[in-house]
Amino acid sequence: MLKKILIVIGALLAIGAIVLAFVLVPAHLQIRDVEPELPTKAELLALADSPDGPTKISYFRTSTQNSADRSLTHSTFVVEWEDGKILLIDLGMDAAVAVEFGALFETIAGADPAVPLGTVPEIMGDDLDRVQGVGFTHLHLDHVQGIEPICAARSGAVSVLQTPEQKSTHNLHTQEQADMLAGSACVTQIELADGSRTTDQFPGIGIYPLGGHTPGSTMFAIPVDGKLWLLTGDISNVQSDLLNDRGKGFIYSYLMVPENVDRLAMLRPWLIDLNNDPMITALVSHDGKALADSGLEQWQRSAQQ
């Protein structure tokens, strides 16, 4: 009897492995082909030469989730220009989605329940009217779903700035969000010309495809007051892992999220070298403590509200 049970268990495990391979192998093969050319340090520092560049960068948190070894934060970065216009980078999630998304980390990492702090419209209030564009470091749910409450709160369209890789190349974890953007009534998708690094609508910033984490992973380079902030998304999940050149491990990079580990192993030292320049700070998206310690200001509503 025991032998039969073991045979059944073995058969189920084999079937599960086949199904998992069927789902993940195409995504792994796809992302290994996404290795765009990276900007030089000189090119990045030259962004500060634009006379019409941004005048302020700050951030706010849309949700948090604590575990024994980290404070997982879903943040939105706010880039402002002298004329008052705003570009948002990453949008978090609404309360219901944040709680549901966080349930996975409760199960696998023993994390506390996610704590929603507010959607972008709830946090920004009337300043939402100044938002003319949004960008995404990549198209995973926890970075994109916040577009839905934005669309529900405003009547005018908002530009979504995307590299060709992010606009057109998707996998099992990004396709649904790509469809969400394509089907949104309040979104105007702006695809940067192949090789273009900036946009006339939002001068003075750099937008660079990275690959590695997702096919559309993108870095935003924001020069403000002599400092260059590099928003690198989920190239690493924790700032110390980025700066100490540590990968995410087999389970995450091969089974949970199909990543190009070789590309990530190249991107981390590249970002470390840039971060060693006192004029440059490379940030990851989800490390709440590192964001608080970085010197980046927390966003505040306009005084008239």
C-alpha positions as CSV (number, residue, x, y, z in Angstrom):
1,M,0.0,0.0,0.0
2,L,2.8,2.4,0.9
3,K,4.5,1.6,-2.3
4,K,1.4,2.6,-4.3
5,I,1.0,5.8,-2.4
6,L,4.7,6.7,-3.1
7,I,4.1,5.9,-6.8
8,V,1.1,8.2,-6.9
9,I,2.9,11.0,-5.1
10,G,5.9,10.6,-7.5
11,A,3.6,10.7,-10.5
12,L,1.9,13.9,-9.2
13,L,5.2,15.6,-8.6
14,A,6.3,14.6,-12.1
15,I,3.2,16.0,-13.7
16,G,3.6,19.2,-11.6
17,A,7.2,19.6,-12.8
18,I,6.1,19.2,-16.4
19,V,3.3,21.8,-16.1
20,L,5.7,24.2,-14.3
21,A,8.3,23.8,-17.1
22,F,5.7,24.3,-19.8
23,V,4.7,27.6,-18.2
24,L,8.1,28.9,-17.2
25,V,10.6,27.7,-19.8
26,P,9.2,30.0,-22.6
27,A,9.4,33.0,-20.3
28,H,13.0,32.2,-19.3
29,L,14.0,31.8,-23.0
30,Q,12.2,35.1,-23.9
31,I,13.9,37.2,-21.2
32,R,17.4,35.9,-22.1
33,D,17.0,37.7,-25.5
34,V,16.3,41.1,-23.8
35,E,19.8,42.7,-23.2
36,P,19.6,46.3,-24.4
37,E,22.6,48.6,-24.5
38,L,23.2,50.5,-21.3
39,P,24.0,54.2,-20.9
40,T,27.5,55.3,-19.9
41,K,28.1,57.3,-16.7
42,A,28.9,60.3,-18.8
43,E,25.6,60.1,-20.7
44,L,23.7,59.8,-17.4
45,L,25.5,62.7,-15.8
46,A,24.9,64.9,-18.9
47,L,21.2,64.8,-18.2
48,A,21.8,67.5,-15.6
49,D,22.8,69.9,-18.4
50,S,19.2,70.3,-19.6
51,P,18.0,73.8,-18.8
52,D,14.4,72.6,-18.6
53,G,15.0,69.5,-16.4
54,P,13.0,68.5,-13.3
55,T,13.2,70.6,-10.2
56,K,12.1,68.1,-7.5
57,I,11.9,64.4,-6.9
58,S,10.1,62.8,-3.9
59,Y,8.2,59.7,-3.0
60,F,5.2,58.4,-1.1
61,R,4.2,54.9,0.0
62,T,0.9,53.3,-1.1
63,S,1.3,50.2,1.1
64,T,3.8,48.5,3.4
65,Q,4.3,45.0,4.7
66,N,6.8,44.0,7.4
67,S,8.6,40.8,7.9
68,A,11.4,39.6,10.2
69,D,14.2,40.9,7.8
70,R,12.7,43.8,5.8
71,S,10.1,46.5,5.4
72,L,8.4,45.8,2.0
73,T,7.2,49.1,0.6
74,H,5.2,49.9,-2.5
75,S,6.3,53.4,-3.5
76,T,5.4,56.0,-6.0
77,F,8.0,58.4,-7.1
78,V,6.9,62.0,-7.9
79,V,9.0,64.0,-10.4
80,E,8.1,67.7,-10.7
81,W,9.0,70.5,-13.2
82,E,9.1,74.3,-12.7
83,D,5.8,74.7,-14.6
84,G,4.1,72.5,-12.1
85,K,3.6,69.3,-14.2
86,I,4.2,66.0,-12.5
87,L,5.4,62.6,-13.8
88,L,4.7,59.6,-11.5
89,I,6.8,56.5,-11.6
90,D,5.1,53.3,-10.4
91,L,1.6,53.5,-8.9
92,G,1.3,50.8,-6.3
93,M,-2.1,49.1,-5.7
94,D,-5.5,49.9,-4.3
95,A,-6.3,48.6,-0.8
96,A,-8.0,45.4,-1.8
97,V,-5.4,44.4,-4.3
98,A,-2.6,45.3,-1.8
99,V,-4.0,43.0,0.8
100,E,-4.5,40.2,-1.6
101,F,-1.1,40.6,-3.1
102,G,0.5,40.6,0.4
103,A,-1.2,37.3,1.3
104,L,1.4,35.4,-0.7
105,F,4.3,37.0,1.4
106,E,2.4,36.1,4.6
107,T,2.4,32.5,3.5
108,I,5.9,32.1,2.0
109,A,7.9,34.6,4.2
110,G,5.9,34.8,7.4
111,A,5.3,38.5,6.8
112,D,2.7,40.6,8.6
113,P,-0.5,41.4,6.7
114,A,-0.1,44.2,4.1
115,V,-1.1,47.7,5.3
116,P,-2.7,49.9,2.6
117,L,-1.8,53.6,3.0
118,G,-3.9,55.0,0.2
119,T,-4.2,55.1,-3.5
120,V,-2.5,57.7,-5.6
121,P,-5.6,59.9,-5.8
122,E,-6.3,59.6,-2.1
123,I,-2.7,60.6,-1.2
124,M,-2.3,63.4,-3.8
125,G,-5.7,65.1,-3.6
126,D,-6.0,68.1,-5.9
127,D,-2.4,67.7,-7.0
128,L,-3.5,64.8,-9.1
129,D,-4.6,67.4,-11.6
130,R,-1.0,68.3,-12.2
131,V,-0.1,64.7,-13.2
132,Q,0.5,64.7,-16.9
133,G,2.4,61.4,-17.2
134,V,3.3,58.1,-15.6
135,G,6.0,55.6,-16.1
136,F,6.7,52.1,-14.8
137,T,9.9,50.4,-13.8
138,H,8.2,47.2,-15.0
139,L,4.7,45.9,-15.5
140,H,4.1,43.7,-12.5
141,L,0.8,44.0,-10.8
142,D,2.1,45.8,-7.7
143,H,3.5,48.6,-9.8
144,V,0.7,49.1,-12.3
145,Q,-2.7,48.4,-10.8
146,G,-2.8,51.8,-9.2
147,I,-3.6,53.2,-12.7
148,E,-7.2,52.1,-12.1
149,P,-8.1,54.4,-9.2
150,I,-6.3,57.2,-11.1
151,C,-8.5,56.7,-14.1
152,A,-11.6,56.6,-11.8
153,A,-10.6,59.9,-10.2
154,R,-9.8,62.1,-13.3
155,S,-11.4,62.9,-16.6
156,G,-8.4,63.7,-18.8
157,A,-6.0,61.3,-20.3
158,V,-2.5,60.7,-18.8
159,S,0.6,59.8,-20.9
160,V,2.3,56.5,-20.2
161,L,6.0,56.6,-21.2
162,Q,7.3,53.2,-22.3
163,T,10.4,51.8,-24.0
164,P,9.7,49.6,-27.0
165,E,10.6,46.6,-24.9
166,Q,8.1,47.5,-22.2
167,K,5.4,48.3,-24.7
168,S,5.6,45.2,-26.8
169,T,7.3,42.3,-25.0
170,H,5.4,40.6,-22.2
171,N,5.4,37.4,-20.2
172,L,3.0,35.5,-17.9
173,H,3.4,38.1,-15.1
174,T,3.2,41.3,-17.3
175,Q,0.6,40.5,-20.0
176,E,-2.4,41.2,-17.9
177,Q,-1.1,44.6,-16.9
178,A,-0.1,45.4,-20.5
179,D,-3.7,44.6,-21.5
180,M,-4.9,46.8,-18.6
181,L,-3.0,49.8,-20.0
182,A,-3.9,49.2,-23.6
183,G,-7.6,49.0,-22.7
184,S,-7.7,52.0,-20.3
185,A,-9.8,54.9,-21.4
186,C,-7.6,57.4,-19.5
187,V,-4.2,56.2,-20.8
188,T,-2.3,57.5,-23.9
189,Q,0.6,55.1,-24.4
190,I,3.7,56.9,-25.6
191,E,6.3,54.5,-27.0
192,L,9.8,56.0,-27.1
193,A,11.4,55.7,-30.5
194,D,13.9,52.8,-30.5
195,G,17.2,54.2,-29.1
196,S,15.5,57.3,-27.7
197,R,16.4,58.0,-24.1
198,T,14.2,61.0,-23.2
199,T,11.0,62.7,-24.2
200,D,10.1,66.3,-25.2
201,Q,7.1,66.3,-22.8
202,F,9.3,65.6,-19.8
203,P,12.7,67.0,-20.6
204,G,15.9,66.3,-18.7
205,I,15.2,62.8,-17.6
206,G,16.6,59.5,-18.9
207,I,14.5,56.4,-19.6
208,Y,16.5,53.3,-20.3
209,P,15.5,49.6,-20.9
210,L,17.4,47.2,-18.6
211,G,15.9,43.7,-18.9
212,G,16.9,41.2,-16.3
213,H,13.8,41.2,-14.0
214,T,11.1,41.4,-16.7
215,P,11.4,42.0,-20.5
216,G,10.2,45.5,-19.9
217,S,12.3,46.5,-16.9
218,T,13.2,50.1,-17.2
219,M,15.4,52.5,-15.3
220,F,14.4,56.2,-14.8
221,A,17.3,58.6,-14.3
222,I,16.2,61.8,-12.6
223,P,18.7,64.7,-12.1
224,V,17.7,67.3,-9.5
225,D,20.0,69.9,-7.8
226,G,23.3,68.3,-8.7
227,K,22.1,64.8,-7.7
228,L,21.2,62.0,-10.0
229,W,18.6,59.5,-8.8
230,L,18.4,56.1,-10.5
231,L,15.1,54.3,-10.1
232,T,15.9,50.7,-10.8
233,G,12.7,48.9,-9.9
234,D,13.2,45.3,-8.9
235,I,16.6,44.7,-10.2
236,S,17.2,43.8,-6.5
237,N,14.4,43.5,-3.9
238,V,16.6,44.9,-1.1
239,Q,19.1,47.8,-1.3
240,S,21.8,45.9,0.5
241,D,21.5,43.0,-1.9
242,L,22.1,45.4,-4.8
243,L,25.1,47.1,-3.2
244,N,26.6,43.8,-2.0
245,D,26.0,42.1,-5.4
246,R,23.7,39.3,-4.1
247,G,21.2,37.6,-6.3
248,K,17.6,36.6,-5.3
249,G,18.1,32.9,-5.1
250,F,16.9,29.9,-7.2
251,I,13.3,29.8,-6.0
252,Y,12.6,33.5,-6.7
253,S,14.5,33.9,-10.0
254,Y,13.7,30.5,-11.6
255,L,10.3,29.5,-10.1
256,M,8.5,32.6,-8.8
257,V,9.6,35.2,-11.4
258,P,11.4,34.1,-14.6
259,E,14.5,36.3,-14.5
260,N,17.7,36.5,-16.6
261,V,20.1,35.9,-13.7
262,D,23.1,36.5,-15.9
263,R,21.8,39.9,-16.9
264,L,21.1,40.7,-13.3
265,A,24.6,39.6,-12.3
266,M,25.9,42.2,-14.9
267,L,23.5,45.0,-13.9
268,R,24.3,44.9,-10.2
269,P,28.0,45.7,-10.5
270,W,27.2,48.3,-13.1
271,L,24.8,50.0,-10.7
272,I,27.3,49.6,-7.8
273,D,29.9,51.5,-9.8
274,L,27.4,54.3,-10.6
275,N,26.3,54.4,-7.0
276,N,29.9,54.8,-5.8
277,D,29.9,58.3,-7.4
278,P,28.7,60.7,-4.7
279,M,26.5,62.5,-7.3
280,I,24.5,59.3,-8.0
281,T,22.2,57.2,-5.9
282,A,20.7,54.0,-7.2
283,L,17.4,53.0,-5.5
284,V,15.4,49.8,-5.6
285,S,11.6,50.0,-5.4
286,H,10.5,48.0,-2.3
287,D,13.1,48.6,0.4
288,G,11.3,51.0,2.7
289,K,14.2,51.6,5.2
290,A,16.7,52.2,2.4
291,L,14.3,54.8,0.8
292,A,13.9,56.5,4.2
293,D,17.7,56.6,4.7
294,S,18.5,57.7,1.1
295,G,17.9,61.4,1.6
296,L,15.0,61.4,-0.9
297,E,12.2,63.6,0.4
298,Q,8.8,62.3,1.2
299,W,6.2,64.0,-1.0
300,Q,3.9,66.6,0.5
301,R,0.7,68.1,-0.9
302,S,0.6,71.6,-2.1
303,A,0.2,74.2,0.6
304,Q,-3.1,75.4,-0.7
305,Q,-4.9,72.1,0.0
